[in-house]
Amino acid sequence: MLEGCEAYLAHVIDAEKVSPTLEEIPVVRDFPEVFPDDLRGLPPHREVDFTIETLPGVAPISIAPYRIAPVELQELKKQLEELLEKGSSGQVPHRGEYSVVCKEERW
């Protein structure tokens, strides 16, 4: 800007925010068989949907999964089944909350 000249700046926002209808959402429109017929709408917007807490300066662990030999896998399954039959599995202390699958549900 030149010295002594006036300048103006305008910032315009849309104050009326209209939520899109379900038919306007591409995923719902392209895959109707996945969504129920009585879908009332989208869930409410949350400030934070999901986060993974990390320590600053620590890189994520990247380790490729490794295979177990078929013989070792069979032995492991056999030992686990024996422990489940004996009922010798105890409680494991944990910090987070998660659901535990019962033996009857057969994970």
C-alpha beads as a LAMMPS data file, in Angstrom:
LAMMPS data file: protein, C-alpha beads

107 atoms
106 bonds

1 atom types
1 bond types

-500.0 500.0 xlo xhi
-500.0 500.0 ylo yhi
-500.0 500.0 zlo zhi

Masses

1 110.0

Atoms # bond

1 1 1 0.000 0.000 0.000
2 1 1 1.152 3.420 -0.756
3 1 1 1.910 5.789 2.029
4 1 1 -1.118 7.844 3.042
5 1 1 -3.648 5.649 1.160
6 1 1 -6.613 4.113 2.946
7 1 1 -7.321 0.391 2.695
8 1 1 -10.389 -1.623 3.699
9 1 1 -10.755 -5.310 4.436
10 1 1 -14.067 -7.165 4.620
11 1 1 -14.611 -10.653 5.997
12 1 1 -17.961 -12.211 5.078
13 1 1 -19.323 -15.398 6.636
14 1 1 -22.551 -17.297 6.131
15 1 1 -24.460 -16.989 9.409
16 1 1 -27.131 -19.509 8.449
17 1 1 -25.586 -22.952 8.338
18 1 1 -27.932 -25.488 6.794
19 1 1 -27.255 -29.177 7.379
20 1 1 -27.294 -31.248 4.197
21 1 1 -30.108 -33.722 3.703
22 1 1 -29.231 -37.410 3.650
23 1 1 -29.796 -37.540 -0.116
24 1 1 -27.151 -34.839 -0.598
25 1 1 -24.421 -36.849 1.146
26 1 1 -22.458 -38.763 -1.537
27 1 1 -21.768 -41.886 0.552
28 1 1 -25.418 -42.283 1.560
29 1 1 -26.550 -41.665 -2.004
30 1 1 -24.028 -44.095 -3.561
31 1 1 -24.497 -46.951 -1.075
32 1 1 -28.170 -46.967 0.015
33 1 1 -28.126 -50.697 0.816
34 1 1 -25.725 -50.080 3.721
35 1 1 -27.934 -47.549 5.516
36 1 1 -31.262 -48.389 7.179
37 1 1 -34.484 -47.031 5.670
38 1 1 -35.434 -45.182 8.861
39 1 1 -32.173 -43.238 9.082
40 1 1 -33.245 -40.007 10.768
41 1 1 -30.088 -38.023 10.200
42 1 1 -26.425 -37.724 10.954
43 1 1 -25.089 -37.918 14.508
44 1 1 -24.508 -34.579 16.221
45 1 1 -21.184 -32.905 15.576
46 1 1 -18.688 -33.427 18.364
47 1 1 -15.793 -31.142 19.073
48 1 1 -13.412 -34.116 19.246
49 1 1 -14.538 -37.382 17.687
50 1 1 -11.496 -39.519 18.445
51 1 1 -7.944 -38.948 19.553
52 1 1 -4.915 -41.062 20.301
53 1 1 -2.780 -39.565 23.011
54 1 1 0.909 -39.623 22.176
55 1 1 3.997 -38.454 23.963
56 1 1 5.737 -35.444 22.445
57 1 1 8.817 -36.338 20.439
58 1 1 8.035 -40.072 20.335
59 1 1 7.606 -41.630 16.891
60 1 1 4.823 -44.186 16.352
61 1 1 5.884 -47.806 16.605
62 1 1 5.994 -49.442 13.211
63 1 1 6.626 -53.177 13.415
64 1 1 5.487 -55.559 10.715
65 1 1 3.449 -58.515 12.006
66 1 1 5.278 -61.796 11.920
67 1 1 3.962 -65.237 11.111
68 1 1 3.987 -68.189 13.427
69 1 1 4.764 -71.649 12.124
70 1 1 1.635 -73.801 11.612
71 1 1 2.890 -76.402 14.099
72 1 1 3.476 -73.718 16.739
73 1 1 0.055 -72.197 16.037
74 1 1 -1.673 -75.548 16.562
75 1 1 0.226 -76.056 19.833
76 1 1 -0.679 -72.563 21.014
77 1 1 -4.364 -73.130 20.221
78 1 1 -4.271 -76.466 22.026
79 1 1 -2.690 -74.949 25.144
80 1 1 -5.143 -72.062 25.178
81 1 1 -8.090 -74.432 24.852
82 1 1 -6.767 -76.532 27.755
83 1 1 -6.416 -73.437 29.927
84 1 1 -9.937 -72.331 29.079
85 1 1 -11.346 -75.777 29.889
86 1 1 -9.555 -75.822 33.248
87 1 1 -10.804 -72.358 34.036
88 1 1 -7.338 -71.427 35.175
89 1 1 -7.349 -68.065 33.477
90 1 1 -7.323 -65.320 36.077
91 1 1 -8.160 -61.660 36.104
92 1 1 -5.788 -59.343 34.346
93 1 1 -5.468 -55.808 35.698
94 1 1 -5.973 -53.191 33.032
95 1 1 -6.038 -49.420 32.819
96 1 1 -8.515 -48.874 30.028
97 1 1 -12.079 -50.008 29.739
98 1 1 -12.926 -52.544 27.084
99 1 1 -15.332 -55.389 26.717
100 1 1 -14.215 -58.930 27.453
101 1 1 -15.608 -61.697 25.283
102 1 1 -16.882 -64.682 27.227
103 1 1 -16.010 -68.246 26.308
104 1 1 -19.625 -68.889 25.286
105 1 1 -19.425 -66.114 22.701
106 1 1 -16.338 -67.753 21.166
107 1 1 -14.229 -64.934 19.876

Bonds

1 1 1 2
2 1 2 3
3 1 3 4
4 1 4 5
5 1 5 6
6 1 6 7
7 1 7 8
8 1 8 9
9 1 9 10
10 1 10 11
11 1 11 12
12 1 12 13
13 1 13 14
14 1 14 15
15 1 15 16
16 1 16 17
17 1 17 18
18 1 18 19
19 1 19 20
20 1 20 21
21 1 21 22
22 1 22 23
23 1 23 24
24 1 24 25
25 1 25 26
26 1 26 27
27 1 27 28
28 1 28 29
29 1 29 30
30 1 30 31
31 1 31 32
32 1 32 33
33 1 33 34
34 1 34 35
35 1 35 36
36 1 36 37
37 1 37 38
38 1 38 39
39 1 39 40
40 1 40 41
41 1 41 42
42 1 42 43
43 1 43 44
44 1 44 45
45 1 45 46
46 1 46 47
47 1 47 48
48 1 48 49
49 1 49 50
50 1 50 51
51 1 51 52
52 1 52 53
53 1 53 54
54 1 54 55
55 1 55 56
56 1 56 57
57 1 57 58
58 1 58 59
59 1 59 60
60 1 60 61
61 1 61 62
62 1 62 63
63 1 63 64
64 1 64 65
65 1 65 66
66 1 66 67
67 1 67 68
68 1 68 69
69 1 69 70
70 1 70 71
71 1 71 72
72 1 72 73
73 1 73 74
74 1 74 75
75 1 75 76
76 1 76 77
77 1 77 78
78 1 78 79
79 1 79 80
80 1 80 81
81 1 81 82
82 1 82 83
83 1 83 84
84 1 84 85
85 1 85 86
86 1 86 87
87 1 87 88
88 1 88 89
89 1 89 90
90 1 90 91
91 1 91 92
92 1 92 93
93 1 93 94
94 1 94 95
95 1 95 96
96 1 96 97
97 1 97 98
98 1 98 99
99 1 99 100
100 1 100 101
101 1 101 102
102 1 102 103
103 1 103 104
104 1 104 105
105 1 105 106
106 1 106 107
